[in-house]
């Protein structure tokens, strides 16, 4: 006989599919984030199966883990950039060189 209840993994897949459909209804610039969130929900569904019995809770838990990991990666990259700016400040004398770093606004330099 088959299962009479849905596994958490299958439930998370359904939640993710609903989130994906909802993401497509967002404004064009937000659709990428909606799809990314939908993908994040599935990332840890197997592990969450052991601790959580609610598919929605498992999906949110998984997405939050992925968001925190991305935040940590971004913070590490930012710290590396700050260290590079400090290194460049020590080697440059006129102060104009590091403003030429692509994508770094002049306002960001005022903090250093």
MARBAVO-180976 format. One record per residue: z, y, x of N, C-alpha, C, O, CB in turn. Coordinates in steps of 0.001 Angstrom, whole numbers, padded with zeros to 6 digits, always signed. Glycine has a CB too. Layout:
# MARBAVO-180976
ZYXZYXZYXZYXZYX/...
This chain:
# MARBAVO-180976
+000000-001182+000830+000000+000000+000000+000000+001244+000874+000497+001242+002001+001204-000001-000944/-000567+002295+000326-000660+003555+001057+000595+004389+000924+001530+004050+000198-001844+004348+000577/+000581+005464+001634+001715+006395+001582+001760+007090+000242+000725+007415-000339+001629+007432+002712/+002957+007316-000241+003101+008051-001495+003434+009520-001249+003514+010306-002192+004182+007410-002361/+003629+009893+000023+003892+011287+000357+003050+011674+001566+002623+010824+002348+005402+011520+000634/+002830+012944+001696+001984+013490+002751+002772+013616+004052+003942+014000+004033+001413+014859+002334/+002143+013295+005179+002810+013490+006466+002831+014986+006784+002022+015757+006269+002091+012684+007603/+003761+015371+007632+003859+016777+008027+002570+017202+008725+002080+018309+008503+005084+017009+008954/+002023+016332+009563+000791+016658+010280-000351+016955+009300-001089+017924+009474+000399+015502+011221/-000485+016132+008293-001537+016358+007294-001254+017625+006490-002172+018373+006154-001657+015144+006346/+000005+017856+006190+000382+019071+005465+000079+020321+006262-000384+021320+005712+001852+019038+005110/+000344+020269+007573+000047+021416+008433-001460+021657+008474-001905+022805+008483+000600+021190+009866/-002244+020584+008499-003702+020738+008465-004143+021476+007202-005021+022337+007250-004392+019362+008542/-003528+021130+006078-003863+021809+004824-003429+023273+004838-004161+024148+004375-003213+021089+003648/-002236+023534+005371-001756+024921+005496-002719+025704+006382-003107+026826+006057-000304+024967+006086/-003096+025102+007498-004016+025754+008429-005360+026037+007765-005947+027097+007981-004217+024887+009676/-005844+025110+006970-007117+025315+006266-007000+026476+005273-007927+027274+005142-007544+024019+005528/-005870+026570+004578-005660+027684+003650-005597+029004+004419-006171+030005+003989-004362+027476+002829/-004896+029003+005559-004810+030213+006370-006188+030608+006891-006515+031792+006969-003836+030009+007539/-006984+029617+007244-008334+029897+007725-009166+030560+006624-009876+031532+006881-009017+028597+008207/-009077+030040+005413-009799+030654+004286-009288+032073+004035-010075+032988+003792-009644+029793+003001/-007983+032250+004095-007402+033588+003896-007865+034527+005007-008117+035706+004758-005846+033517+003860/-007977+034017+006218-008429+034830+007347-009843+035335+007156-010167+036454+007554-008343+034039+008629/-010690+034513+006548-012071+034932+006297-012147+036041+005257-013145+036757+005188-012907+033745+005844/-011106+036188+004450-011071+037246+003437-010595+038578+004013-010670+039608+003342-010167+036834+002284/-010113+038562+005235-009628+039791+005875-010794+040673+006299-011953+040258+006271-008747+039458+007093/-010456+041913+006696-011464+042805+007255-012065+042149+008494-011414+041348+009165-010854+044199+007601/-013293+042495+008783-014028+041873+009887-013227+041879+011195-013177+040871+011900-015356+042591+010095/-012604+043014+011515-011876+043109+012789-010602+042262+012808-010072+041973+013881-011523+044559+013072/-010101+041861+011628-008886+041042+011560-009180+039548+011416-008277+038721+011542-008028+041498+010400/-010431+039207+011154-010781+037805+010937-010520+036931+012155-010125+035774+012016-012228+037697+010546/-010736+037474+013343-010495+036716+014567-009015+036352+014666-008674+035228+015034-010942+037523+015812/-008139+037298+014341-006695+037037+014379-006302+036006+013328-005456+035150+013584-005906+038340+014162/-006908+036084+012153-006624+035106+011105-006993+033704+011539-006244+032758+011298-007368+035463+009832/-008154+033562+012183-008585+032242+012659-007679+031750+013785-007334+030570+013853-010049+032291+013140/-007306+032663+014654-006426+032299+015773-005072+031809+015257-004529+030827+015763-006229+033505+016724/-004533+032494+014254-003263+032089+013663-003383+030717+013007-002479+029888+013111-002795+033128+012638/-004492+030490+012340-004740+029190+011721-004770+028084+012778-004203+027010+012576-006064+029213+010936/-005429+028351+013894-005483+027374+014990-004115+027143+015610-003767+026015+015959-006460+027837+016064/-003342+028211+015747-001998+028093+016324-001098+027200+015477-000263+026469+016010-001362+029474+016472/-001269+027259+014171-000418+026476+013264-000556+024986+013522+000407+024240+013344-000765+026783+011808/-001730+024538+013936-001973+023108+014161-001562+022642+015547-001426+021441+015780-003426+022798+013948/-001367+023558+016451-001197+023210+017858-000019+022263+018125-000137+021370+018964-001015+024465+018658/+001097+022437+017441+002299+021636+017711+002725+020804+016509+003888+020413+016405+003444+022540+018129/+001800+020531+015607+002196+019825+014377+002728+018418+014661+003613+017946+013947+001008+019737+013419/+002215+017753+015671+002702+016407+015988+004153+016442+016464+004966+015608+016065+001814+015756+017059/+004468+017412+017316+005838+017522+017817+006791+017949+016708+007916+017457+016625+005904+018519+018980/+006342+018858+015862+007185+019364+014778+007481+018278+013746+008477+018355+013027+006513+020560+014098/+006630+017284+013674+006805+016184+012720+008183+015544+012852+008788+015152+011854+005719+015125+012925/+008673+015440+014071+009953+014766+014297+011154+015595+013858+012192+015036+013506+010094+014421+015751/+011027+016909+013875+012176+017761+013591+012105+018459+012231+013134+018835+011671+012307+018791+014668/+010906+018628+011707+010744+019400+010482+010029+018568+009424+009093+017830+009733+009970+020700+010758/+010467+018688+008195+009813+017922+007140+008994+018780+006185+008412+018262+005232+010838+017162+006364/+008942+020080+006427+008167+020996+005599+006927+021437+006376+007061+022052+007434+009024+022226+005171/+005722+021139+005876+004502+021504+006595+004368+023009+006859+003899+023407+007925+003308+021030+005819/+004772+023839+005908+004687+025283+006110+005609+025720+007247+005228+026515+008106+005047+026033+004813/+006830+025180+007233+007782+025502+008304+007247+025038+009654+007365+025753+010649+009156+024852+008025/+006664+023853+009693+006101+023331+010943+004945+024205+011422+004824+024471+012618+005623+021877+010756/+004096+024653+010500+002979+025512+010872+003443+026849+011409+002924+027330+012416+002071+025727+009691/+004407+027449+010753+004944+028733+011216+005644+028573+012557+005483+029403+013452+005917+029318+010180/+006419+027509+012692+007108+027229+013954+006095+027105+015099+006288+027672+016174+007951+025932+013836/+005028+026363+014854+003991+026175+015863+003328+027499+016225+003135+027795+017404+002942+025181+015366/+002979+028297+015215+002337+029587+015468+003257+030518+016253+002809+031225+017155+001927+030246+014148/+004533+030517+015912+005480+031376+016636+005619+030964+018098+005726+031821+018975+006849+031338+015961/+005620+029668+018364+005673+029198+019755+004474+029734+020528+004617+030241+021641+005706+027646+019814/+003291+029618+019931+002081+030086+020602+002090+031598+020798+001641+032086+021835+000849+029675+019809/+002588+032338+019831+002680+033795+019962+003630+034169+021095+003330+035063+021887+003152+034432+018638/+004771+033492+021176+005720+033761+022260+005115+033433+023624+005328+034166+024590+007008+032954+022051/+004370+032345+023707+003723+031982+024974+002714+033054+025386+002631+033418+026559+003024+030607+024854/+001953+033553+024419+000998+034612+024731+001699+035886+025172+001228+036575+026077+000116+034899+023527/+002823+036202+024536+003590+037385+024932+004091+037243+026368+004015+038191+027150+004777+037609+023971/+004601+036068+026713+005086+035843+028078+003955+035979+029085+004135+036585+030141+005734+034456+028200/+002790+035422+028767+001641+035538+029664+001233+036999+029839+000915+037427+030948+000459+034719+029129/+001240+037757+028757+000875+039170+028815+001889+039946+029644+001514+040822+030424+000777+039764+027399/+003172+039630+029482+004201+040316+030268+004040+040012+031757+004225+040898+032591+005606+039904+029792/+003699+038771+032096+003479+038417+033498+002289+039182+034064+002353+039699+035179+003256+036902+033646/+001194+039256+033291+000018+039996+033739+000342+041469+033929-000091+042083+034905-001129+039834+032742/+001099+042037+033003+001485+043443+033101+002325+043677+034355+002120+044662+035064+002265+043882+031842/+003252+042794+034625+004091+042934+035817+003249+042841+037090+003479+043582+038045+005191+041858+035828/+002277+041933+037103+001385+041819+038257+000582+043103+038449+000371+043546+039578+000437+040620+038088/+000137+043696+037345-000605+044957+037431+000290+046072+037955-000145+046888+038766-001181+045342+036056/+001531+046109+037497+002464+047135+037991+002696+046982+039493+002737+047968+040229+003810+047051+037239/+002847+045735+039935+003045+045495+041366+001818+045928+042167+001946+046495+043252+003347+044007+041625/+000635+045660+041627-000600+046074+042303-000686+047597+042363-001107+048144+043383-001841+045494+041580/-000304+048282+041311-000315+049748+041298+000654+050281+042349+000330+051212+043087+000056+050292+039891/+001841+049688+042410+002814+050131+043420+002275+049914+044831+002454+050752+045714+004151+049383+043246/+001608+048771+045027+001042+048480+046348-000031+049505+046695-000095+049989+047825+000454+047049+046391/-000874+049831+045717-001926+050814+045958-001350+052208+046206-001884+052964+047017-002889+050851+044777/-000279+052546+045522+000345+053855+045716+000881+053992+047134+000851+055077+047714+001476+054070+044701/+001362+052905+047679+001897+052954+049037+000792+053117+050076+001011+053712+051131+002699+051694+049328/-000404+052584+049777-001483+052640+050758-002371+053863+050614-003052+054228+051573-002321+051411+050653/-002393+054511+049459-003235+055685+049232-002418+056959+049437-001222+056997+049151-003846+055656+047810/-003077+057987+049930-002360+059241+050160-002702+060321+049144-001844+061146+048828-002656+059747+051542/-003920+060345+048625-004287+061445+047734-004032+061165+046259-004107+062102+045463-005725+061773+047922/-003740+059953+045850-003369+059646+044482-004518+059502+043509-004275+059227+042334-002479+060675+043996/-005755+059672+043934-006880+059579+043005-007453+058162+042934-008074+057812+041931-007972+060555+043413/-007270+057364+043935-007894+056035+043986-007501+055148+042816-008371+054532+042200-007529+055346+045274/-006219+055066+042494-005808+054109+041472-006121+054573+040066-006028+053769+039138-004346+053837+041589/-006483+055820+039861-006945+056250+038539-008341+055720+038247-008786+055716+037099-006933+057777+038440/-009018+055280+039282-010370+054762+039114-010374+053288+038719-011438+052727+038457-011162+054955+040392/-009214+052656+038673-009142+051255+038273-009647+051163+036843-009151+051859+035957-007683+050686+038404/-010615+050319+036622-011254+050225+035306-010240+049857+034229-009457+048921+034388-012388+049192+035332/-010269+050597+033152-009427+050299+032001-008019+050845+032085-007237+050641+031157-009359+048848+031814/-007666+051526+033152-006316+052055+033299-006328+053543+032984-006845+054330+033776-005768+051799+034727/-005768+053951+031839-005790+055369+031466-004869+056194+032373-003897+055682+032928-005372+055540+029992/-005196+057466+032506-004390+058358+033337-002932+058397+032859-002016+058520+033673-004988+059773+033327/-002717+058294+031545-001364+058341+030996-000510+057193+031523+000702+057340+031676-001410+058299+029471/-001134+056058+031801-000367+054908+032305+000158+055197+033708+001199+054666+034096-001241+053625+032314/-000537+056018+034464-000116+056316+035822+001087+057230+035864+001822+057215+036851-001243+056931+036587/+001319+058027+034832+002411+058991+034834+003774+058313+034877+004755+058914+035314+002320+059879+033614/+003838+057060+034425+005107+056349+034460+005463+055860+035850+006616+055510+036101+005070+055188+033513/+004517+055828+036744+004757+055271+038071+004872+056354+039059+005077+056090+040244+003671+054320+038480/
